[in-house]
Amino acid sequence: MLHSATFIALLAPSLADKTDCSDPDYGPVLSGVDFVDLQEIKQESVDAPDLGVADFTAQLNGFSFWFKSAANQAKFEADPWKYAPAFGGF
């Protein structure tokens, strides 16, 4: 039986190439939720993440992600799969 971390590690290369989850022309992922802010508030138990703005964007597999600050944009660009929705589900 595979440990869940091992299973995810085996899937990661194929998931990173997945581009057909949704329509990338629809707009920013999850209507512009700042995914770095989302991860940080999960740790702090705050109610809701901030929305990003078009001034701070990054691309992942053709999808646009928005951020509330240049600092959050830089964090995402440094390790996008740490912050992007699990399994490319966007």
For each residue, the residues with C-beta under 8 A, 3 or more apart:
1:
2: 6 7 10
3: 6 7
4: 7 8
5: 8 9
6: 2 3 9 10
7: 2 3 4 10 11
8: 4 5 11 12
9: 5 6 12
10: 2 6 7
11: 7 8 14 15 87
12: 8 9 15 16 81
13: 16 17
14: 11 17 18
15: 11 12 18 87 88
16: 12 13 61 81 88
17: 13 14 61
18: 14 15 21 61 87 88
19: 24 61 62
20:
21: 18 88 89 90
22: 26 63 90
23: 26
24: 19 61 62 63 64
25:
26: 22 23
27: 31 32 64
28: 31 32 52 54 57 64 65 66
29: 32 33 35 63 64 65 84 85 90
30: 33 35 85 90
31: 27 28 51
32: 27 28 29 51 52 53 66
33: 29 30 37 38 49 51 52 66
34: 37 38 49 50 51 52 66 67 68 72
35: 29 30 38 39 49 65 67 76 83 84 85
36: 39 40 67 72 73 75 76 83
37: 33 34 40 41 49 50 52 67 68 72
38: 33 34 35 41 42 49 83
39: 35 36 42 43 82 83
40: 36 37 43 44
41: 37 38 44 45 46 47 48 49
42: 38 39 45
43: 39 40
44: 40 41
45: 41 42
46: 41
47: 41
48: 41
49: 33 34 35 37 38 41
50: 34 37 68
51: 31 32 33 34 66 68
52: 28 32 33 34 37 56 57 65 66 67 68 72
53: 32 56 66 67 68
54: 28 57 66
55:
56: 52 53 66 67 68 69 70 72 73
57: 28 52 54 64 65 66 67 73
58: 64 65 67 73 76 77 80
59: 62 63 64 65
60: 63 65 80 84
61: 16 17 18 19 24 88
62: 19 24 59
63: 22 24 29 59 60 90
64: 24 27 28 29 57 58 59
65: 28 29 35 52 57 58 59 60 76 80 84
66: 28 32 33 34 51 52 53 54 56 57
67: 34 35 36 37 52 53 56 57 58 70 72 73 76
68: 34 37 50 51 52 53 56 72
69: 56 72 73
70: 56 67 73 74
71: 74 75
72: 34 36 37 52 56 67 68 69 75 76
73: 36 56 57 58 67 69 70 76 77
74: 70 71 77 78
75: 36 71 72 78 79 83
76: 35 36 58 65 67 72 73 79 80 83 84
77: 58 73 74 80
78: 74 75
79: 75 76 82 83
80: 58 60 65 76 77 83 84
81: 12 16 84
82: 39 79
83: 35 36 38 39 75 76 79 80
84: 29 35 60 65 76 80 81 88 90
85: 29 30 35 88 89 90
86: 89
87: 11 15 18
88: 15 16 18 21 61 84 85
89: 21 85 86
90: 21 22 29 30 63 84 85
